Amino acid sequence: MNKPDFTTLVDAHSAELFAYLFRLTRDEAEAQDCLQEAYLRAHRAYGRLDDRANTRAWLYRIATNTAFSHLRRRRREAAWSAPADERWPADDPSPPERAARRAQLAALAAAVERLPARQQAALVLRQYQGLSYAETAAALACSEAAARANVYQALKKLREVFRDAAQDEI
Amino acid sequence: MPPKTRFDLALDQLLAAPRPEAVARAQTALRRRLQAEQPPAVWYDLVPDTPVGPLWVAVSEAGLAAIHYGADARAWLAALRRRGFGAARRSAEKTARWRADVAAYLLGRKRSLPARVDWRGVTNFQRRVLEAAAHIPRGHVQTYQGLARELGRPQAARAVGQALRRNPVPIVLPCHRVVAADGDLRGYLGQHGVQTKAWLLHLEGARL
C-alpha cells in the first residue's frame, strides 16, 4: 500500500491541528508558527512513516511535541506581556458583577497558563479536540491511565482556582 | 448531560476555537511555507562531444546547478540529491542554452560564460573561494596561496584547494585557473584531470 501524497495531510488535518495549537498558545501568530513547524517536521519524517500508521494520531503527536518546545521557550522568556484580563475581557452584562467576573476569568486564564503543559494538552485534546482517551494518550506518548489522570488533575486545579477567585471577590 | 456550570462556560470561553478566518489564514500560510520548502527540481542532459570529452549539465530555476566530466551520470545525480535538489529529469530543452554556451566556450567560439549559478548545497566558504576564483581573468592563473591571502585566510591554502576540488560548476567557475606556487597544475576534476586543466588553460591563452 502506498501512502497518500503529503499534501492530503494538509487538507485533512491542518484545521483541527491549528485549533489545537491555538488553544494551547492562545495566540494566532504563535499557533501559525507551531503549525508550520509541525508540518515541516512531519514532511521530513513522512518517508520513514509506516504505511499502516494512523497519520492523524501521528500528526497530533508531532504537533504536541512542537507546542511543548514552544511553550517551554515561551515560559522561559516570560513572553506573556499582556495581562490576562486584557486578553480575555468578559462580556458580562451587569456592571457591578462585571469586574468580579473579569477577575475570575483572568484568574482562570492565568491558571490554564500555569498548568503543566501535559495537563493542559490532555485537557484540550480530550475535551475540546474531541479525541478519545486512547488518542489523547497516543498524542502525549503516555498510557491511557496517565492521560485520564492528566485531564483530572487539570480540571481539579482549574476548578479550585475558579472557586477561590470567586470567593476573593465577595 | 448535566447543564454547564459557570466554570464550564468560563473554560469554554478561554479555550474557544479559533475563528474560521484565522484557520483560513493559517492554512494559506502553511501551504505557502511547505511550497517554499519543496526541494527544487533540476533538469540535466549530456553534451556528448566536446574537446574535453562528454559533459553533463544540470540546471534549476535559479541557474546552473552542476557540470560533470564523464559519461556516467549516476554518482553525480546522487550528489545533486545530497546537495538538496529534488527530482532530476533529463531535458534537452531546459538545458539547451547552457549546453550550447559551454560547448561554444570549449570550441573557442565564446570568450566568457554567464555565472548565474544555483549555490544550493554549497557552503559559505566554498562559495567565497569559487567567487574569488571567478575574478581571475581569462588567460591568467592564481596560486592556492594567493587565493587564500585574497580571502584573508593566508593559512588556508589547503582548504582553498579542497573547496576548488568540490566546484559544482567547473569551466563556468574557473577553478582551473588556480595552480600551485611552483607552477605545477596540481589537480583537477574528471578522469583526465590535469590534462583537461592544461587544455583549458591553453584554450584561454594562459602562459605557464
Interface residues (C-beta under 8 A of the other chain):
Chain A: F6 T7 V10 S14 A15 F18 A19 F22 R23 R26 E28 A31 Q32 L35 Q36 Y39 L40 H43 W88 A90 Q104 L105 L108 A109 V112 L123 V124 Q127 Y128 L158 R159 F162 R163
Chain B: R6 F7 A10 L11 Q13 L14 L15 A16 A17 P18 A22 V23 R25 A26 Q27 A29 L30 R31 R33 L34 E37
